[in-house]
Amino acid sequence: MRTEQESTVEHYGGDEGPGRADPPEAPSGEAVIVRAPTEARNPGTHDIDLLPALEILRRINAEDATVPAAVEAALPRLARAVELGVAALESGAAIHYFGAGTSGRIAAQDAAELPPTYGVPADWVVAHHAGGGEALARAVEGIEDDWEAGRADAAGIAPGSLAIGLAASGRTPYVGGALEAARERSATTVLISANPEAPLAGRVDVHVGMDTGPEVIAGSTRMKAGTAQKLALNAFSTAVMVRMGRTYSNLMVGVDATNGKLRGRVVTILAEATGSDVESCAAALTDADGDTRTALVSLLARVPAAQARQALSTARGRVRDALATLA
C-alpha cells in the first residue's frame, strides 16, 4: 500500500500499461505520470490566480521560507556526500554533476563558479547537462527522458570519481542512466532530490532527499525544489573546497591576482588574514608571482616566497598544514 509521500511512475499508451518503473523511462509516445511530492497540488495556493500581486508574492515567499528547514534535515546525508567528494579529489579523480532542466542549470552554474572562486582546476568539478550546451540556454523537451544519453555522458568517468545526480522528482531517466554508468566505472554515487522516496534512491551510495513538498504552482520544480538544490549544491561544493584547504579561516585564498581588480581583492584578503599593512601585502604578492596562498604563508611564517611555495607543495596546497611544517 502506497502512502501519499511515496513516488511512483505510471506509463500510459504503450504495451506494458501502468506501473513499470524500472528503469523509470518510457518508450516514445507514452504518457508518464509521476506520483511524487513535487507534483502534488499545494493546498495553500488553490486560489492564487485570483489574488493581487502582493498576495501572490506573499504566498510564494511563505513557501520559500520552508526550504532551509528541508535542507537542514538532510545535512547529515549531505555531509557524507562532502566526504565522498573530498576522497575523490584527494585520490586524483573528479566530481561530476548530472542534471536536466533546472537541476542541470544549477549544477552548471555551481561548477563554473568554483575555479575563479577557489583557484581550482576546471576538471575538479565537471557539470553534464542533458542535451549539452544548447539545453542550458533554452529548454530542449524530452532529452531528460533519455536513459542512454545519461549513460553516454558518464562513459568517460574515471574510477574513484564521485557522480552526483540532481533530479527534483528523483526519477529523471537521464540522471539514472548517468549514475548507472558511473557505478559500473567504480565511481561513488550521490542523488540530490526533493523527494525522500525517490525511485533512484536505491541505486546510489547516498541519497540527499529534501522534503520540500508541493510547489506553489503544481509541478513547477524550478521553485522550492530548485532552491533546495541550489542551497544543497552550494553548501556541498563550499564544504568540499574548505576541506580541501582552499580557504584560510573564512577567507578565499585560492584566488590568483590575474588583473588589477583581483590584485586589490587579494591584497585586502592578505591584510585581513595577517594584520600586515597594505604595502607589505602588495610586496609579498609580487614576490609570490600573484599566488595568494604563497604570499599568505610567506607573510605569516616570515619566510621567503620560494620557501613558502615549497611548504605549500608538501602540504598539498593547505595553508594551515604548510604553516605547521614551517613552524
Disulfide bonds with the S-S distance in Angstrom:
none
